[in-house]
Amino acid sequence: MSRQAIVTKYIGPTNHRGSRLKAFCEAGEFTMPWDYDLDVQQNHCKVMLFLCGRLHLDSRNYVCGSLPANTWYVFVELHVSEPAITVHPESCT
């Protein structure tokens, strides 16, 4: 399986369901209820770990960052042995 960037997203409650989190990537997705014993980042990490387990991905290779309002997180797979990608500011305009 190729590298997978994983996105996690908070889904607010409805009249029929409580709050939940969804983790998804090209290879699949997983949704679970919000765990009120955990903080925001721990909840996002938990759903990402479940998706990694389901897809047989090594979660130890991922780093994460949150998007505004902590409702979305992005987990990106890193490999130390591979060269880093350098972003040049002038190429982003």
Secondary structure as UniProt FT lines:
FT   STRAND          6..11
FT   STRAND          20..25
FT   TURN            26..27
FT   STRAND          28..33
FT   TURN            36..37
FT   HELIX           40..55
FT   HELIX           59..61
FT   STRAND          62..66
FT   HELIX           68..70
FT   STRAND          72..77
FT   TURN            80..81
FT   HELIX           89..92
//
